[in-house]
Amino acid sequence: MTLERINPQTLPNFTTFSQIVVARGSRIVFVSGQVALNADGQLVGERDLAAQAAQAFRNLLAALRAVGATAADVAKMTWYVVQRVVPRKTL
């Protein structure tokens, strides 16, 4: 599959993403949500957002490699950052 990235002059031009992506070919791969767990199922970077994000992206790249793809083949990605709030115990 090839991806054609288009940024018309009539739309804002961003360096981090393309306004339009046209996919040509017959293969589409969907990768499930990746989290900050290593291959052994252990959390990487407890309380460290950067370390957790790095592990999630390593997992994404591993998934892409498993199907013969790279980050350059990704047409759309959505990622979420959440803060888990742990309630304090009251005495």
C-alpha positions in Angstrom: 0.0 0.0 0.0 1.3 3.5 -0.8 0.3 6.6 1.0 0.0 9.9 -0.9 0.1 12.9 1.5 -1.5 16.1 0.3 -1.4 19.6 1.7 -3.5 21.9 -0.5 -2.4 25.6 -0.5 -6.0 26.4 0.5 -5.5 24.7 3.9 -3.1 25.4 6.7 0.2 23.6 6.2 1.5 21.7 9.2 4.9 20.0 9.4 3.7 17.3 11.8 0.8 15.9 9.7 -0.8 16.0 6.3 -4.3 17.4 5.7 -5.2 14.6 3.4 -3.8 11.0 3.0 -4.8 8.9 0.1 -4.2 5.2 0.5 -3.7 3.1 -2.6 -3.5 -0.7 -2.6 -5.4 -3.6 -1.2 -4.0 -4.1 2.3 -5.1 -2.3 5.5 -3.7 -3.2 8.9 -5.3 -2.1 12.2 -3.1 -2.1 15.3 -4.9 -2.4 18.6 -4.2 0.1 21.4 -0.6 -0.2 22.7 0.3 0.5 26.3 3.4 0.7 28.4 3.8 -3.0 29.0 6.9 -4.9 27.8 6.9 -8.3 26.2 6.8 -9.9 29.7 3.6 -7.9 30.6 5.5 -5.7 33.1 4.7 -2.0 33.3 7.5 0.2 32.1 8.0 3.6 33.6 5.7 3.7 36.5 4.7 7.3 37.2 6.9 8.4 34.2 4.8 9.6 31.3 7.8 9.9 28.9 9.0 6.3 29.6 5.5 5.0 29.3 4.9 6.8 26.0 8.3 5.5 24.7 7.3 1.9 25.5 3.9 2.2 23.9 5.6 3.5 20.7 8.2 0.7 20.8 5.2 -1.7 21.0 3.6 0.0 18.0 6.8 -0.2 16.0 7.1 -3.9 16.9 3.6 -4.5 15.7 4.2 -2.7 12.5 7.5 -4.7 11.9 5.5 -7.9 12.4 3.5 -7.1 9.3 6.3 -5.7 7.3 5.4 -2.0 7.8 7.1 1.0 9.3 6.0 4.2 10.9 6.0 5.8 7.4 3.1 3.5 6.5 0.8 4.8 9.2 -2.1 6.8 7.8 -3.8 7.7 11.1 -3.0 7.4 14.8 -4.9 8.4 17.9 -3.3 8.5 21.3 -4.7 9.4 24.7 -2.9 10.5 27.8 -4.8 10.1 31.0 -4.0 10.8 34.6 -5.1 8.1 37.0 -6.3 9.7 40.2 -6.0 7.5 43.3 -8.3 8.6 46.1 -6.7 9.3 49.4 -7.7 7.2 52.3 -9.4 9.1 55.1 -8.7 8.4 58.7 
